[in-house]
Amino acid sequence: MTCEQCGRPVRGEPVRTATRTLCRECGEDFLGAAAGLLAGGGVPDAVATRGWFRALRDAARERRDRR
């Protein structure tokens, strides 16, 4: 199975949205953007929240990998 957003092979459990099947990374981007949009800020806040969520997840992974 390949991610319908980035085209990379999906490893592990795919993230299913209403319209697409995504890899974990693209699914996290989608979740962050959806959270920003639902918070009521419109598209600019959705994009900002997506970036913030990605940075937070990357930092958590980095920290976990160092252990």
Buried (B, 14 or more C-beta within 10 A) or exposed (E): EEBBBEEEEBEEEBBEBEEBBBBBBBBBBBBBBBBBBEEEEEEEBBBBBBBEBBEEBEEEEEEEEEE
